[in-house]
Amino acid sequence: MTWSLAVLAGTALLQPFDVEAAGRKPVRKAPARVEAKVEKSKVVRTVLARRSSPEIEAAPARLSFGHIYGLHGTSDPLDLKSSVALVMDQDTNEVLFSKNPQAVLPIASITKLMTTLVVTEAQQPLDEVLTITEEDVDTEKNSSSRLAVGTKLTRDEMLHLALMASENRAANALGRHYPGGLEAFVAAMNRKARELGMNDTHYAEPTGLSSRNQSSARDLAALVKYAHGNQILREYSTSPEHVVSIGSRQVAFHNTNGLVRGGSWDIGLQKTGYITEAGRCLVMQADLAGRKLIMVLLDSAGKYSRIGDAERLRKWLVQGASSGVKAMANSGG
């Protein structure tokens, strides 16, 4: 199905105005500089007043792909804020909850799960020191990083920061230092996706900053299931914090997933992601309601909504388990 969005933009024009009131008695003319200051003050007040008028609409916020495709219009029993959701039993592949699982959307930093998987399976030396260069600086979204150009860390530390703290420069450096460079690395990412049967998935670069990195909930569930077998990915993605030496400084990095930091979940593997085009995203493997489950949430609207959705799903699953009722809900495919 092909989706399209027509965007109409309008520009409000501010008309010039006369600062002198008609019929006012003549007064002594003020010096030019004072007069100019008064003119400027009145113009500023008038412009601000017009800008605050409800009749002049602000420029619309950029929409995620899920909003553009109308996926947020799909209803579900739990009223999730994510436009895509999937909960699957890790052992049996039984789907317990699904919402638009076939939708192919940008996945943001969920990309780094495949990035680190490819690096670890290439068995490159984990103690090799890699250097952050200008090539690792984000020119796609101009995002910030605590890893300045010139920072030297081992491949092992780069893996840890890419998974736990979602460090973009670390992820890009890992790809750059793959045999054959970035082009060969991205090809390896896509090749691994095909091996895992992820036929809805495409990778364009290793960080997730590009909206061309796309996948479906079904594909990501397959990736999480496979990646959970990787001890490094399990350990690094679920560590609450990690301290590294950058020059003479000890710098602490923290997990981007509040559920890991909170400590109330039994999480075996996880990755978060966010860019405007993708919305807030989250994938996890967790022991929940007496089962090993895989949870995928994509295109969640709101800073904390993916966490709220995960909690709604947990409550629903626990209640279903305690009542002896088989949990199952589907919407949108």
DRENLOLO-276917 format. One line per field, with one value per residue (C-alpha): residue number from 1; x, y, z. Coordinates in steps of 0.02 Angstrom, whole numbers. Layout:
pos	(NUM,...) .
c1	(X,...) .
c2	(Y,...) .
c3	(Z,...) .
//
This chain:
pos	(1,2,3,4,5,6,7,8,9,10,11,12,13,14,15,16,17,18,19,20,21,22,23,24,25,26,27,28,29,30,31,32,33,34,35,36,37,38,39,40,41,42,43,44,45,46,47,48,49,50,51,52,53,54,55,56,57,58,59,60,61,62,63,64,65,66,67,68,69,70,71,72,73,74,75,76,77,78,79,80,81,82,83,84,85,86,87,88,89,90,91,92,93,94,95,96,97,98,99,100,101,102,103,104,105,106,107,108,109,110,111,112,113,114,115,116,117,118,119,120,121,122,123,124,125,126,127,128,129,130,131,132,133,134,135,136,137,138,139,140,141,142,143,144,145,146,147,148,149,150,151,152,153,154,155,156,157,158,159,160,161,162,163,164,165,166,167,168,169,170,171,172,173,174,175,176,177,178,179,180,181,182,183,184,185,186,187,188,189,190,191,192,193,194,195,196,197,198,199,200,201,202,203,204,205,206,207,208,209,210,211,212,213,214,215,216,217,218,219,220,221,222,223,224,225,226,227,228,229,230,231,232,233,234,235,236,237,238,239,240,241,242,243,244,245,246,247,248,249,250,251,252,253,254,255,256,257,258,259,260,261,262,263,264,265,266,267,268,269,270,271,272,273,274,275,276,277,278,279,280,281,282,283,284,285,286,287,288,289,290,291,292,293,294,295,296,297,298,299,300,301,302,303,304,305,306,307,308,309,310,311,312,313,314,315,316,317,318,319,320,321,322,323,324,325,326,327,328,329,330,331,332,333) .
c1	(0,66,41,46,25,-22,49,-19,79,23,118,40,93,108,43,132,40,35,99,16,-166,-278,-342,-211,-149,23,164,346,444,558,741,769,850,710,578,660,663,478,440,539,453,281,325,389,233,120,214,212,26,-10,99,2,-164,-259,-299,-116,-73,98,198,143,261,348,253,319,294,165,62,78,18,-130,-73,-113,-295,-290,-379,-326,-395,-259,-264,-77,10,123,55,142,153,194,214,277,320,507,499,343,332,151,89,-1,-33,-15,-55,-5,136,158,191,366,431,595,673,797,928,850,970,1115,1056,1102,1259,1329,1273,1371,1525,1526,1497,1642,1752,1860,1978,1879,2036,2083,2081,1968,1972,1823,1852,1758,1681,1584,1506,1319,1276,1105,1020,1164,1145,1267,1389,1500,1632,1735,1834,1998,1923,2008,1913,1926,1804,1730,1694,1621,1504,1451,1412,1323,1205,1180,1191,1148,1306,1296,1480,1527,1410,1477,1657,1618,1553,1700,1824,1740,1842,1801,1735,1558,1494,1545,1475,1302,1301,1340,1195,1073,1144,1117,939,905,981,860,710,691,621,538,702,829,982,1067,1193,1242,1173,986,994,933,747,797,835,666,586,425,378,381,557,619,546,649,805,778,753,915,1015,964,1081,1229,1304,1387,1225,1129,1254,1291,1113,1049,1187,1118,1279,1458,1610,1747,1911,1913,2083,2113,1927,1813,1647,1488,1360,1184,1059,931,794,708,644,823,868,710,753,575,581,678,750,868,899,837,862,778,769,708,709,562,520,516,438,489,537,578,619,646,663,594,536,356,201,297,352,499,425,482,404,412,343,365,313,256,195,265,430,376,237,338,375,192,141,262,187,9,58,141,-13,-126,-16,0,-187,-218,-96,-169,-346,-298,-361,-253,-194,-226,-267,-247,-282,-230,-169) .
c2	(0,171,310,495,657,826,967,1142,1289,1469,1627,1767,1937,2081,2242,2409,2527,2714,2754,2925,2933,3032,3198,3209,3386,3427,3404,3453,3328,3212,3190,3066,2933,2940,2935,2784,2697,2728,2666,2506,2476,2493,2380,2246,2255,2244,2097,2002,2035,1971,1818,1772,1793,1627,1676,1659,1474,1413,1303,1121,1004,873,710,534,411,322,480,515,339,356,213,309,296,109,70,-65,-135,-53,118,113,272,170,148,-22,-154,-339,-459,-633,-786,-812,-1002,-1040,-886,-869,-691,-627,-449,-363,-193,-151,-282,-278,-90,-45,110,196,113,246,178,5,-6,-21,-194,-256,-148,-227,-401,-390,-323,-461,-599,-534,-576,-421,-392,-313,-234,-142,46,144,333,448,556,690,549,497,668,669,778,697,764,866,772,800,674,661,576,718,699,619,511,341,191,4,-85,-164,7,70,-80,-47,138,106,-21,54,242,238,334,374,412,247,152,239,208,23,19,118,-4,-157,-243,-147,6,73,13,-166,-152,-95,-235,-357,-285,-313,-485,-535,-470,-583,-732,-702,-691,-504,-471,-305,-233,-118,-34,119,159,94,227,241,428,398,369,248,118,32,-127,-205,-267,-446,-428,-342,-481,-605,-498,-485,-672,-706,-567,-631,-776,-655,-635,-467,-392,-456,-388,-219,-174,-203,-123,32,133,121,231,254,349,489,571,612,611,473,494,403,351,291,173,259,139,198,22,-41,101,74,-107,-173,-272,-432,-377,-490,-379,-208,-59,110,228,400,515,623,510,354,421,337,154,10,-175,-292,-471,-493,-628,-581,-670,-833,-827,-765,-629,-517,-344,-220,-42,76,255,301,480,566,564,435,348,195,161,187,68,-65,-48,-61,-220,-293,-258,-336,-490,-516,-497,-623,-746,-729,-754,-905,-820,-834,-658,-616,-454,-406,-248,-178,-342) .
c3	(0,-45,80,37,132,60,165,141,211,227,273,374,310,432,353,383,499,539,712,715,770,655,722,861,903,838,962,964,860,957,910,770,881,1011,874,796,964,989,814,846,1013,936,791,910,1018,867,790,955,976,802,826,984,896,878,700,649,653,708,589,614,707,602,601,622,479,585,602,416,375,493,606,765,715,749,913,1034,1198,1304,1220,1187,1130,1015,839,826,961,972,1118,1077,1180,1154,1168,1065,949,1005,978,1134,1077,910,837,658,665,476,466,404,493,537,690,748,870,875,728,851,901,727,725,883,831,668,758,890,763,658,809,791,939,1081,1155,994,1021,903,879,855,700,604,502,657,686,649,499,477,635,709,872,1015,1088,1240,1135,1064,904,953,1092,1101,1171,1147,1033,1189,1265,1102,1099,1277,1248,1083,1164,1337,1307,1121,1077,891,867,949,832,678,732,751,573,505,580,502,364,205,298,316,148,184,360,304,175,317,420,278,242,424,415,266,359,503,385,415,243,289,353,272,347,271,409,582,702,665,633,455,428,290,423,430,493,557,730,668,602,759,867,766,791,979,993,901,986,1158,1127,1121,1295,1259,1193,1344,1469,1390,1341,1519,1623,1713,1694,1636,1673,1543,1544,1417,1426,1608,1652,1715,1625,1678,1547,1590,1511,1399,1458,1617,1649,1665,1782,1884,1920,1936,1773,1738,1570,1474,1322,1268,1153,1141,993,943,793,739,592,703,863,1026,1004,1120,1101,1249,1305,1481,1601,1635,1701,1711,1528,1426,1318,1177,1170,1025,1033,885,849,1023,1040,1194,1288,1418,1324,1270,1454,1496,1357,1421,1595,1524,1433,1588,1695,1563,1547,1735,1760,1621,1697,1872,1809,1704,1547,1392,1347,1166,1077,896,798,632,557) .
//
